[in-house]
Each structure stands twice: as structure tokens, then as C-alpha cells.
């Protein structure tokens, strides 16, 4: 039987992997965006777990809002990344930080 502890350990493991992805790879914007999405996935897992075990639908409603915001963030982030790649031919953060606006 899978208990709430198993789900929480899984969610904590996903969160730690995403934090490690952010700290280890600070050079590639695309991998940073993927790490942030993985972090949101682990948070959504916690919301669903506690919502299920407390028989309350509020956590699941929060998950829908977080997924909507994450989808918008991914779409806008990918559009920015594609336009920067067309401009600089690189996804290196040091190259992009030289842009002046």
C-alpha cells in the first residue's frame, strides 16, 4: 500500500532534482525553464496529495490555476528564447546578458 509518506518523498525528490538543475546548470536558459517546470510539478503533487487525503477539493483547484500559469509561462518563455536564439545564435546566458535595452 502506498501511503502519504511515499508521495511526499517522491515530491521532495522531484523538488531536489529541480533545485539541483537550477544551481548546477546556470548557463542554458532552456534547462533552467525545464527545472522551474519540474519544481512546479512537485508542488502540484503536494497539493493533490493533501487534497486527496483531506477530502477537500481546494488543492486540486489550486493545481489547475498553477498549471494555467505554468503553461502561459512556458509559452512566453519559449517565445523569448526562440527570438533570442535567432538574434544571438546561442542560448548561453552570458551572451544574452550583453543585450542592452
Kinemage of the C-alpha trace (Angstrom):
@kinemage 1
@onewidth
@group {chain A} dominant
@subgroup {mainchain}
@vectorlist {calphas} color= white
{ca unk a 1} P 0.000 0.000 0.000
{ca unk a 2} L 1.298 3.401 -0.960
{ca unk a 3} L 0.977 5.898 1.881
{ca unk a 4} L 1.199 9.667 2.011
{ca unk a 5} L 4.851 9.354 3.032
{ca unk a 6} L 5.737 7.701 -0.269
{ca unk a 7} L 4.108 10.512 -2.215
{ca unk a 8} L 5.827 13.174 -0.113
{ca unk a 9} L 9.214 11.533 -0.603
{ca unk a 10} L 8.566 11.417 -4.359
{ca unk a 11} L 7.593 15.090 -4.366
{ca unk a 12} L 10.633 16.061 -2.284
{ca unk a 13} L 12.871 14.118 -4.652
{ca unk a 14} L 11.405 15.941 -7.665
{ca unk a 15} L 11.884 19.265 -5.899
{ca unk a 16} L 15.517 18.486 -5.025
{ca unk a 17} L 16.255 17.440 -8.610
{ca unk a 18} L 14.798 20.700 -9.897
{ca unk a 19} L 16.759 22.821 -7.409
{ca unk a 20} L 19.925 20.944 -8.361
{ca unk a 21} L 19.129 21.571 -12.023
{ca unk a 22} L 18.834 25.282 -11.352
{ca unk a 23} L 22.068 25.526 -9.368
{ca unk a 24} L 24.181 23.177 -11.483
{ca unk a 25} L 23.177 24.465 -14.903
{ca unk a 26} L 23.042 28.228 -14.925
{ca unk a 27} L 24.296 28.509 -18.499
{ca unk a 28} L 21.377 27.243 -20.557
{ca unk a 29} L 18.057 29.085 -20.364
{ca unk a 30} L 16.060 26.160 -21.710
{ca unk a 31} L 17.239 23.830 -18.946
{ca unk a 32} L 16.505 26.496 -16.339
{ca unk a 33} L 12.950 26.749 -17.658
{ca unk a 34} L 12.577 22.970 -17.533
{ca unk a 35} L 13.844 22.913 -13.936
{ca unk a 36} L 11.291 25.528 -12.923
{ca unk a 37} L 8.530 23.470 -14.543
{ca unk a 38} L 9.718 20.379 -12.646
{ca unk a 39} L 9.591 22.388 -9.432
{ca unk a 40} L 6.001 23.410 -10.150
{ca unk a 41} L 5.174 19.761 -10.844
{ca unk a 42} L 6.458 18.721 -7.416
{ca unk a 43} L 4.417 21.462 -5.769
{ca unk a 44} L 1.326 20.334 -7.677
{ca unk a 45} L 1.956 16.796 -6.481
{ca unk a 46} L 1.882 18.019 -2.880
{ca unk a 47} L -1.364 19.897 -3.470
{ca unk a 48} L -3.011 16.816 -4.963
{ca unk a 49} L -1.748 14.535 -2.176
{ca unk a 50} L -3.030 16.709 0.634
{ca unk a 51} L -6.261 17.416 -1.204
{ca unk a 52} L -6.911 13.707 -1.623
{ca unk a 53} L -6.077 12.766 1.955
{ca unk a 54} L -8.095 15.617 3.481
{ca unk a 55} L -11.107 15.032 1.170
{ca unk a 56} L -11.080 18.678 0.098
{ca unk a 57} L -11.125 19.873 -3.496
{ca unk a 58} L -9.329 23.169 -2.815
{ca unk a 59} L -5.872 21.745 -3.518
{ca unk a 60} L -6.985 20.408 -6.863
{ca unk a 61} L -8.394 23.818 -7.803
{ca unk a 62} L -5.011 25.375 -6.976
{ca unk a 63} L -3.364 22.810 -9.240
{ca unk a 64} L -5.495 23.939 -12.185
{ca unk a 65} L -4.517 27.566 -11.585
{ca unk a 66} L -0.833 26.671 -11.264
{ca unk a 67} L -0.975 24.610 -14.457
{ca unk a 68} L -2.589 27.509 -16.318
{ca unk a 69} L 0.081 29.940 -15.132
{ca unk a 70} L 2.849 27.421 -15.919
{ca unk a 71} L 1.516 26.915 -19.447
{ca unk a 72} L 1.459 30.664 -20.034
{ca unk a 73} L 4.952 30.997 -18.580
{ca unk a 74} L 6.263 28.234 -20.822
{ca unk a 75} L 4.695 29.720 -23.940
{ca unk a 76} L 6.041 33.199 -23.282
{ca unk a 77} L 9.416 31.888 -22.121
{ca unk a 78} L 9.818 29.728 -25.210
{ca unk a 79} L 8.860 32.641 -27.463
{ca unk a 80} L 11.508 34.814 -25.802
{ca unk a 81} L 14.083 32.033 -26.043
{ca unk a 82} L 13.375 31.490 -29.753
{ca unk a 83} L 13.660 35.202 -30.511
{ca unk a 84} L 16.924 35.481 -28.522
{ca unk a 85} L 18.306 32.421 -30.280
{ca unk a 86} L 17.501 33.950 -33.666
{ca unk a 87} L 19.203 37.165 -32.595
{ca unk a 88} L 22.351 35.745 -30.950
{ca unk a 89} L 22.510 32.129 -32.268
{ca unk a 90} L 23.141 30.923 -28.718
{ca unk a 91} L 21.232 30.091 -25.541
{ca unk a 92} L 24.174 30.970 -23.304
{ca unk a 93} L 23.165 33.338 -20.519
{ca unk a 94} L 26.474 35.242 -20.664
{ca unk a 95} L 25.867 36.033 -24.331
{ca unk a 96} L 22.331 37.181 -23.671
{ca unk a 97} L 23.315 39.319 -20.668
{ca unk a 98} L 25.267 41.594 -23.035
{ca unk a 99} L 21.997 42.809 -24.573
{ca unk a 100} L 21.174 46.403 -23.776
{ca unk a 101} L 17.685 47.816 -23.981
